[in-house]
Amino acid sequence: MSKAALVAVFSAASAFAATAALAAAKRADQRQLPMAVRFNPPSACEIRFADQVFSLPDDEDRMIEALRELRKSWRSVTVSGDGNTPYRCIGHAVFVAQRAGFRKGGFTAEPPGGTEQ
């Protein structure tokens, strides 16, 4: 194989490796910690993530510490709740995640009754 052919093969292999590395970095950047939020009457908001359960407002400090530890391996959070979850519970979960250092997040919701309309 000529020197020019070797350079072309090496350049193509390098470009492929760089593209794969960028794609992997982008996927890692998209890792979102799922947080499920629901309302426990009369006033508690229950937050579940990483096999842990927290009751807000009582467990806020404990939840922040747990999220700070998880922040090392998760880039963002995705907060989900159903149509029966008060917005204050969703907002509180987002606020606590921000206090723990998460700067990116997403949100998913189901309409009341858990069926799509």
C-alpha positions as CSV (number, residue, x, y, z in Angstrom):
1,M,0.0,0.0,0.0
2,S,1.4,3.4,-0.9
3,K,2.0,6.1,1.6
4,A,-0.9,8.2,0.2
5,A,-3.3,5.2,0.6
6,L,-2.1,4.7,4.2
7,V,-2.6,8.3,5.0
8,A,-6.1,8.2,3.5
9,V,-7.0,5.0,5.5
10,F,-5.6,6.5,8.7
11,S,-7.5,9.8,8.1
12,A,-10.8,7.9,7.6
13,A,-10.2,5.7,10.7
14,S,-9.4,8.8,12.7
15,A,-12.6,10.6,11.5
16,F,-14.7,7.5,12.3
17,A,-13.2,7.3,15.8
18,A,-13.7,11.0,16.4
19,T,-17.4,10.7,15.2
20,A,-17.9,7.7,17.5
21,A,-16.4,9.6,20.5
22,L,-18.6,12.6,19.9
23,A,-21.7,10.4,19.6
24,A,-20.8,8.7,22.9
25,A,-20.2,12.0,24.6
26,K,-23.5,13.3,23.4
27,R,-25.3,10.1,24.7
28,A,-23.6,10.5,28.0
29,D,-24.7,14.1,28.1
30,Q,-28.3,13.0,27.6
31,R,-28.4,10.7,30.6
32,Q,-31.4,11.8,32.6
33,L,-32.2,10.7,36.1
34,P,-35.9,9.8,36.2
35,M,-37.8,11.3,39.1
36,A,-41.4,10.2,39.7
37,V,-43.6,12.7,41.7
38,R,-47.0,12.0,43.3
39,F,-49.2,13.6,45.8
40,N,-49.9,12.0,49.2
41,P,-52.8,13.8,50.8
42,P,-53.2,15.9,52.8
43,S,-50.0,17.8,52.1
44,A,-47.0,15.6,51.3
45,C,-45.3,15.3,47.9
46,E,-43.6,11.9,47.3
47,I,-40.5,11.8,45.1
48,R,-39.0,8.6,43.9
49,F,-35.6,8.1,42.1
50,A,-32.7,5.6,42.2
51,D,-34.7,3.2,44.4
52,Q,-35.2,5.9,47.0
53,V,-38.4,7.6,48.3
54,F,-38.5,11.1,49.8
55,S,-41.4,13.0,51.2
56,L,-41.3,16.7,50.7
57,P,-41.0,19.0,52.5
58,D,-39.8,16.8,55.4
59,D,-37.0,15.0,53.5
60,E,-35.7,18.0,51.5
61,D,-32.2,18.0,53.0
62,R,-31.8,14.3,52.7
63,M,-33.0,14.4,49.1
64,I,-30.5,17.2,48.2
65,E,-27.7,15.1,49.6
66,A,-28.8,12.0,47.6
67,L,-29.1,14.1,44.4
68,R,-25.7,15.6,44.9
69,E,-24.2,12.1,45.0
70,L,-26.2,11.1,41.9
71,R,-25.1,14.2,40.1
72,K,-21.7,12.6,39.7
73,S,-23.1,10.1,37.2
74,W,-26.3,11.8,35.8
75,R,-26.3,14.9,33.7
76,S,-29.9,15.9,34.1
77,V,-33.3,15.0,35.6
78,T,-36.6,14.1,34.1
79,V,-39.5,14.9,36.4
80,S,-42.7,13.0,35.8
81,G,-46.1,13.1,37.4
82,D,-49.7,12.4,36.5
83,G,-52.5,14.8,36.1
84,N,-53.5,14.5,39.7
85,T,-50.1,15.8,41.0
86,P,-50.3,19.4,42.1
87,Y,-47.9,21.7,40.4
88,R,-46.4,22.6,43.7
89,C,-45.1,19.1,44.1
90,I,-43.5,19.2,40.6
91,G,-42.1,22.6,41.2
92,H,-40.6,21.6,44.6
93,A,-38.9,18.5,42.9
94,V,-37.4,20.8,40.3
95,F,-36.3,23.3,42.9
96,V,-34.6,20.6,45.0
97,A,-32.8,19.2,41.9
98,Q,-31.5,22.7,41.1
99,R,-30.3,23.1,44.6
100,A,-28.4,19.8,44.3
101,G,-26.6,21.1,41.2
102,F,-28.6,19.8,38.3
103,R,-28.8,22.5,35.6
104,K,-30.7,20.6,32.9
105,G,-34.0,18.9,33.2
106,G,-37.1,17.7,31.4
107,F,-40.7,17.1,32.3
108,T,-43.3,14.5,31.3
109,A,-46.9,14.3,32.5
110,E,-50.0,12.2,32.1
111,P,-53.5,13.6,31.9
112,P,-55.8,12.9,34.8
113,G,-56.7,9.2,34.9
114,G,-53.4,8.2,33.3
115,T,-54.8,7.9,29.7
116,E,-53.9,9.9,26.7
117,Q,-56.6,12.2,25.4
